[in-house]
Amino acid sequence: MSSSRRHFIKSLSAASALVAAEGVAKPFNIIRDLKKGSPNDKIRLATIGMGIQGHSDTKAALRSNPNVELVAAADLYDGRLKQAKVAFSNPGLFTTRDFREILARPDVDAVIIATPDHWHDHATIAALNAKKAVYCEKPMVQHIDEGRAVIDAWKKSGKTMQVGSQRISGATFKEAQRLVKAGDIGQINFIESSNDRFSSIGAWNYSIPPDASAQTLDWDKFLGDAPKHPFDAKRFFRWRNYRDYGTGVAGDLFVHLITGVHFVTGSMGPSRIYSSGNLAYWKDGRDVPDVMACIMDYPQTDKHNAFQMVLRVNFANAGKINDATRIIGSEGEIKFTENGLVMTKKKLPQAPGYGGYDSMFTFPEETQQEFVKQYDAQWPPETRQAEPAKEYTFDAPKDDDAHRNHFADFFENVAKGSQGVIEDPVFGFRAAAPVLACNESYFESKPVFWDPVAMTRAKPAPAPKPAPAPKASAQNKAQK
Ligand SMILES: NC(=O)c1ccc[n+]([C@@H]2O[C@H](COP(=O)([O-])OP(=O)(O)OC[C@H]3O[C@@H](n4cnc5c(N)ncnc54)[C@H](O)[C@@H]3O)[C@@H](O)[C@H]2O)c1
């Protein structure tokens, strides 16, 4: 049989399967599709978890690629299944409370997983085993020990998988990456990034529908592998506030910050993680902190020097909120948000200088004169000039749409049958594990040691050794 005939028959059987699965004959759609090529040119998408991000992801997916078509949605709350048909203008949209029904459909090529965090690994592994491409929301897993199984299922499946920390697909992150790679700020030594908020909704107190009950939603399914708990609409609709289902500010927000940093610096992750914090303001029954800071030590690699990173969230910041990521190097700084960046370049002169806030004025007059004589001999005028500070600004284009780009990359790889996306599960896990370690560190009051290359827990690392002193210091040389 010729390959084009085999392809045609394959296309027809996929089309018939679709008609059978939907239980509705759609001959005109199929004829239209066959004219374009085959129904297989379409990427049929289903969303698992049609809450806030399920809606946002599905919209971004649909605007990212004209060949993508939403064919099904799963959610545990009936109101969201009803609303999905309205939001996506498809009264015939297949909806179910049980995502396994979606995975069993042969006409579904790809799924978005936008459930609460404790379902990410289960839904992802089931979808990959069912040979679906997966776009899974961040953080990729809820606990460190769940990461390997997801990576293994992805490798075994051969399917495309993208993790959904979409900001790195924006223009600013690409520009920051370019500048760091070019060495424009020298050797990185420190990174800080914050994501503060000051509102009830910002602190995850999302609206609860008045009809929420054990009849209108599947409470037992929601609990999944979490501890048993009597029905509680607050836990269902504000799941981020509880360790049983969410990952706190670390998994919700640090993960975006660290994903950006790994993308820009090419780093695989920190080796030592320590966090502290407090439940300072939102004492509404939640069991996760609303103020948290985390210190991570990044070891030296062939891409960067060793550096320290500090991530911070304050959900009760009534002061000025000025969130940004600052990457500081030996020759400058890049300060960026999603909308753009400012790079400031500064380089120290070779000569160390003297005077001002210095010890020299404490020396006797004749010693000061001798000091200046030696200094002048060692540091000619050209070594005393600092390069003038330079500033470079980059504004992301007005129509830059990181969410759309992230999905475009996903679907492009789905179409090619490739696993080479920007944020595959290895990247996703290298970002998730250190932020999940922040929670471990906070709740168990201990530093967590991590091997970012092997992606395994590590033994406590020895304290960093001081760098050896240069053979002859500047002052020694001058005295010779
Ligand atoms: N990338 C981003 O910028 C971003 C932004 C917001 C949220 N998120 C992530 O998206 C995910 C969802 O967050 P959200 O704010 O949309 O939560 P949400 O509570 O609004 O929606 C979650 C939905 O999942 C459904 N659900 C729960 N368990 C399910 C299951 N087993 N099968 C099918 N449906 C199930 C619930 O019924 C609910 O409607 C989280 O992992 C979150 O971290 C990412």
The ligand as an ORCA input file, in Angstrom:
! r2SCAN-3c Opt
* xyz 0 1
  N       1.724     29.084     35.276
  C       1.102     29.978     36.005
  O       1.342     31.178     35.913
  C       0.041     29.504     36.960
  C      -0.909     30.410     37.460
  C      -1.889     29.919     38.300
  C      -1.915     28.572     38.641
  N      -0.993     27.718     38.154
  C      -1.014     26.295     38.498
  O      -2.173     25.714     37.903
  C      -2.695     24.699     38.734
  C      -4.159     24.997     39.008
  O      -4.289     26.210     39.718
  P      -5.657     27.041     39.691
  O      -5.381     28.358     40.262
  O      -6.229     26.972     38.339
  O      -6.553     26.185     40.700
  P      -8.135     26.104     40.698
  O      -8.529     25.648     42.050
  O      -8.728     27.363     40.190
  O      -8.440     24.966     39.645
  C      -8.082     23.624     39.850
  C      -9.190     22.777     39.261
  O      -8.748     21.429     39.235
  C      -9.872     20.611     39.472
  N      -9.400     19.314     39.928
  C      -8.874     18.967     41.129
  N      -8.515     17.677     41.134
  C      -8.858     17.185     39.908
  C      -8.791     15.905     39.328
  N      -8.280     14.865     39.978
  N      -9.270     15.745     38.075
  C      -9.786     16.797     37.387
  N      -9.885     18.031     37.895
  C      -9.412     18.224     39.149
  C     -10.695     21.344     40.505
  O     -12.031     20.955     40.432
  C     -10.472     22.798     40.086
  O     -11.534     23.295     39.318
  C      -1.823     24.681     39.984
  O      -0.868     23.674     39.891
  C      -1.145     26.035     39.980
  O       0.114     26.011     40.608
  C      -0.030     28.168     37.317
*
